[in-house]
């Protein structure tokens, strides 16, 4: 697997092993950024850039389980509301609470991705992952 297939291209499938490896890499990059680089409003915008590779990774894993990536609209919408409340309104505390809730929903999706069974045969998203 390459960076493009793991984090940039939402079409296709990613098996459990690839999902776990990608989640570890993405988690380490986020931890590095949060611990060493994160500062102020610019740091919040940079953290938003980590959302796309995370959603691509989850979308590919859902495809491997035979599910539609449209399910990711749920945590995506909650994240969008939280980011909007945090960055563009005076009620940043509510925005932070909503964003934490979105992280919880996304963590549940990630746990589902780690525990879900891959489809052995080809499905509408591609052939089985080897």
Residue pairs with C-beta under 8 A, 6 or more apart in sequence:
1 14
1 18
1 21
1 22
5 12
5 14
5 60
6 14
6 18
6 22
6 53
6 56
6 57
6 60
7 22
7 26
7 52
7 53
7 56
7 57
8 53
8 56
9 56
10 55
10 56
10 59
10 60
10 69
11 60
11 63
11 125
11 126
12 60
12 63
12 125
12 126
13 60
13 63
13 64
13 118
13 123
13 125
13 126
13 127
13 128
13 129
14 22
14 57
14 60
14 61
14 63
14 64
14 129
15 64
15 118
15 129
15 130
16 61
16 64
16 113
16 114
16 116
16 118
18 129
19 57
19 60
19 61
19 64
19 113
19 114
20 114
22 57
23 57
23 110
23 114
26 50
26 53
26 54
26 57
29 50
30 47
30 50
33 43
33 46
33 47
33 50
34 47
37 43
37 46
38 46
38 47
41 87
44 86
44 87
48 83
51 79
54 106
55 72
55 76
58 69
58 72
58 106
58 109
58 110
58 113
59 69
59 72
61 113
61 116
62 68
62 69
62 71
62 72
62 113
63 69
63 123
63 125
63 126
64 118
64 119
64 125
64 129
65 113
65 116
65 117
65 118
65 119
66 119
66 123
66 125
71 109
72 109
74 105
75 102
75 105
75 106
75 109
78 98
78 101
78 102
78 105
79 99
79 102
79 106
81 95
81 98
81 102
82 95
82 96
82 97
82 98
82 99
82 100
82 101
82 102
83 95
83 99
84 95
85 91
85 92
85 94
85 95
85 98
86 92
86 95
86 96
86 99
87 95
89 95
118 128
118 129
119 128
120 128
121 128
122 128
